[in-house]
Amino acid sequence: MVIEWLRIKVAPEAREKYIQKDAEIWTPMLNRYPGFLGKEVWLNPEKADEVVLIIRWRTRQEWSSVPIEDITETEKQFDEAMGDTSHQIVESLEYQVRKFPQGRNL
């Protein structure tokens, strides 16, 4: 599994709108691709101007196979839905998930 980790800076008063529009616009687009496994939204109670998105992909190849045209069109639709609200991806990282043995039989 591969994790796409995005940290977004957004005006505190627009944070809930950002989360709602992300769920309405980005998530359905990503759901069309078989490698998309799901998404979580993380909120830091100390930083009202921050949203972290954790997007799970089966493989890096499946993540990379999302057509740039779909991404560009979705970005445009999302920006229009957000209106004048300032938002910006300020950090983008990739992680691989490793599973380790758990429990008493280590």
Wavefront OBJ file of the C-alpha trace (Angstrom):
o trace
v 0.000 0.000 0.000
v 1.148 3.540 -0.794
v 0.087 6.670 1.056
v -0.284 10.054 -0.618
v 0.075 12.576 2.219
v -1.050 16.154 1.522
v -0.883 19.101 3.912
v -3.167 21.947 2.878
v -3.212 25.476 4.190
v -6.716 26.947 4.210
v -8.361 29.896 5.946
v -9.671 28.659 9.331
v -13.189 29.865 8.567
v -13.164 27.863 5.303
v -11.791 24.600 6.664
v -15.164 22.838 6.872
v -16.092 24.034 3.383
v -12.785 22.663 2.087
v -13.456 19.260 3.664
v -17.023 19.165 2.322
v -16.035 20.138 -1.230
v -13.151 17.662 -1.177
v -15.611 14.887 -0.278
v -18.084 16.015 -2.953
v -15.596 16.551 -5.793
v -12.252 14.791 -5.297
v -13.367 11.588 -3.590
v -15.888 10.530 -6.286
v -13.276 11.161 -8.984
v -10.698 9.034 -7.156
v -13.277 6.289 -6.577
v -13.384 5.682 -10.329
v -9.874 4.197 -10.181
v -9.422 0.636 -8.885
v -6.150 1.417 -7.086
v -7.822 3.993 -4.816
v -8.436 2.381 -1.423
v -9.752 5.312 0.587
v -9.047 8.649 2.175
v -8.870 10.133 5.658
v -8.986 13.763 6.739
v -6.761 14.654 9.676
v -7.255 17.889 11.619
v -4.737 19.333 14.038
v -6.628 21.020 16.900
v -3.657 23.374 17.315
v -3.694 24.539 13.664
v -7.116 25.693 12.465
v -5.625 26.663 9.092
v -4.430 23.153 8.242
v -5.985 20.042 6.706
v -4.034 16.842 6.133
v -5.335 14.343 3.601
v -4.208 10.731 3.811
v -5.003 8.977 0.530
v -4.436 5.229 0.315
v -3.478 3.552 -2.967
v -2.954 -0.150 -3.621
v 0.247 0.505 -5.627
v 2.284 3.469 -6.796
v 1.631 2.421 -10.392
v -2.138 2.592 -9.892
v -1.809 6.005 -8.255
v 0.358 7.217 -11.148
v -2.112 5.889 -13.711
v -4.754 8.525 -12.902
v -4.841 10.632 -16.092
v -3.491 14.166 -15.728
v -6.541 15.403 -17.646
v -8.827 14.069 -14.903
v -6.692 15.684 -12.211
v -6.635 19.025 -14.040
v -10.396 19.007 -14.625
v -11.087 18.065 -11.002
v -8.752 20.813 -9.738
v -10.635 23.325 -11.876
v -14.017 22.127 -10.606
v -12.771 22.183 -6.998
v -11.301 25.688 -7.313
v -14.581 26.959 -8.768
v -16.538 25.390 -5.900
v -14.195 26.992 -3.350
v -14.637 30.435 -4.907
v -12.418 33.147 -3.454
v -11.348 30.946 -0.558
v -7.580 30.646 -0.425
v -6.234 27.096 -0.213
v -2.876 25.642 -1.126
v -1.097 22.306 -0.921
v 2.006 23.226 1.067
v 3.471 19.747 1.434
v 3.102 16.528 -0.533
v 4.724 13.271 0.564
v 4.634 9.610 -0.342
v 4.860 6.747 2.136
v 4.874 2.991 1.769
v 3.088 0.918 4.377
v 4.992 -2.009 5.853
v 3.230 -4.509 8.019
v 5.068 -6.096 10.892
v 4.069 -9.175 12.882
v 1.805 -8.270 15.755
v 0.571 -9.989 18.848
v 2.046 -12.586 21.171
v 3.617 -14.797 18.499
v 6.453 -12.429 17.604
l 1 2 3 4 5 6 7 8 9 10 11 12 13 14 15 16 17 18 19 20 21 22 23 24 25 26 27 28 29 30 31 32 33 34 35 36 37 38 39 40 41 42 43 44 45 46 47 48 49 50 51 52 53 54 55 56 57 58 59 60 61 62 63 64 65 66 67 68 69 70 71 72 73 74 75 76 77 78 79 80 81 82 83 84 85 86 87 88 89 90 91 92 93 94 95 96 97 98 99 100 101 102 103 104 105 106
